[in-house]
């Protein structure tokens, strides 16, 4: 399995909808950041599924190094 690539050094601000499923790109190769477009397949990685429990603004990790997947934990600041 390959290591993820940094899609961007900062979070993606996303308005999520209650009850909707989201698939966070864990590999960094998706053209649909921060969400999966299937680009992970050659790298042996999978997206992380997450369901919004309420409608709100969330900050999805862009550097793919977060310990709090799928959300930003500030790790990008040390890259």
C-alpha positions in Angstrom: 0.0 0.0 0.0 1.3 3.4 -0.9 1.5 6.5 1.4 -1.1 9.2 0.8 -0.1 12.3 -1.1 -0.8 15.8 0.2 -3.7 17.2 -1.8 -3.4 20.6 -0.1 -1.7 22.0 3.1 -4.9 23.0 4.8 -8.5 21.8 5.4 -11.4 21.8 2.9 -14.4 23.7 4.3 -17.6 21.8 3.4 -21.2 22.4 4.3 -22.5 18.9 5.1 -26.1 17.8 5.1 -27.7 15.8 8.0 -28.1 12.1 7.1 -25.9 12.3 4.0 -23.0 9.9 3.5 -19.6 11.3 2.5 -16.5 9.4 1.3 -13.3 11.2 2.3 -10.4 10.6 -0.1 -7.6 9.1 2.0 -5.0 8.7 -0.8 -4.8 12.3 -2.0 -5.2 11.5 -5.7 -8.9 12.3 -6.2 -9.7 15.2 -8.5 -12.8 15.7 -6.4 -11.1 16.7 -3.1 -11.8 16.2 -0.3 -14.0 13.4 -1.5 -13.2 10.1 -3.3 -13.5 9.7 -7.1 -12.1 6.2 -7.3 -8.5 7.3 -7.9 -7.3 5.2 -4.9 -7.7 1.8 -6.7 -4.1 1.6 -8.0 -2.7 2.6 -4.6 -4.4 -0.1 -2.5 -6.2 2.4 -0.4 -9.9 3.0 0.4 -12.0 6.1 1.2 -13.3 6.7 4.6 -17.1 6.7 4.9 -18.7 9.3 7.2 -22.3 10.2 7.8 -23.3 13.7 8.9 -25.5 13.7 12.0 -26.4 17.3 11.5 -26.2 20.0 8.8 -23.1 22.2 9.6 -19.7 23.3 8.4 -17.0 20.7 8.7 -13.3 20.9 7.9 -12.1 17.8 6.0 -8.3 17.1 6.1 -6.5 18.1 2.9 -3.0 16.9 3.8 -4.2 13.3 4.5 -1.9 13.1 7.5 -4.5 13.8 10.2 -4.9 11.5 13.2 -8.6 12.5 13.3 -9.7 11.2 10.0 -11.6 12.5 8.1 -11.2 15.9 9.8 -8.4 18.4 10.0 -6.4 18.2 13.3 -3.8 20.8 12.3 -1.1 18.4 11.2 -0.6 20.3 8.0 1.0 23.1 10.0 4.1 20.9 10.6 4.5 19.7 7.0 
